[in-house]
Amino acid sequence: MTSNRILVPLAMLGLIGAGSLVLQRWVAETFLAALVLSLAWALLVGLAFLVHAWRKRPLLAPTVAALALAALAGGAAFWWYSVRDVVVDEEIVVARAQAEPMPERAQQAAPREPSGPVALGRGLFHGEDGHDGTGVATLVETADGARLLTFSRFDVSPGPDVDVYLTPDTGSIEDRVELGDLKGNVGDQQYEVPASVDLSRYDSVVLYCVSFTVRIATAMLGAHKS
């Protein structure tokens, strides 16, 4: 019986965790749906184990304690990852002008001279999948040819494990260029864009929550010019 007082609560917590993971990653299509389904699953499993523990009285106390611990841990994790703002304030490169196309003959006659920093594309952030999002995404080329993706006046909903992607469109992440983890959900910041990336193809920004498999915010960048 002593072993059951440990194994039964652990089994309950494992079942709650595994079910929540499945619901978040492969069932729910929005953050709100993931939250509601996870809570409903936890309540259903918890109630079933409480009924069983009520009949096996020695299991009642450890089961209730495990549920209380799970609720506290879950609430703390939810606040830390999904409510708390992470504010950054990087000194970002600011484009002085919009890149202008060179005439075809001029391109053949002379190499392109550095004139940066110039904006290769720009777009506004919009919240996705039940999230809020505002700000400006700008692709900037510096005088030495480096390319940066900058976020300014940036403020989106917080979330756990959010990645920054460049994609051909905002509706899918199957074809993507990963620029790294989102540094903060509020504040100016920038990311290096590899020189090998074809910006005429990857002209959208997607902020993607890997844990819940949903988009936080997206931005469609303007037409790129060379």
RANOR-V420297 format. One line per field, one symbol per residue. ss: DSSP state (a for helix, b for strand, c for the rest). phi: phi as a letter, one per 20 degrees, with the letter a starting at -180 (. if undefined). burial: # if it has 9 or more other C-alpha atoms within 8 Angstrom, else .. A space follows every 50 residues. Layout:
ss=???
phi=???
burial=???
This chain:
ss=caaaaaaaaaaaaaaaaaaaaaaaaaacccaaaaaaaaaaaaaaaaaaaa aaaaacaaaaaaaaaaaaaaaaaaaaaaaaaaccccbcccccccccbbcc cccaaaaaaccccccccbbbbbbbbbbcccccbbbbbbbbbcccccbbbb bbbbbbcccccbbbbbbccccccccbbbbbbccccbccbbbbbccccccc cccbbbbbbccccbbbbbbbcccccc
phi=.ffffeffffffffffffffffffecdfdcffffffffffffffffffff fffffdgfefffffffffffffffffffffedcffddcbfeefdfebefd feggffffebffegbffceeabbefcfclnddacpcdceddefenfdcdd dclebcffaeleddcdcfbeebcfdbdedpfffaecofabcfdgfffeff dedcdcedeffdlceebcbeeffecc
burial=....##.###.##.##..##.####..####.###.##..##..##..## ..##....##.###.##..#......###.###..#.#....#.#...#. ......#........############################..##### ####################..#..##.#..#.##########....... .#####################.#..
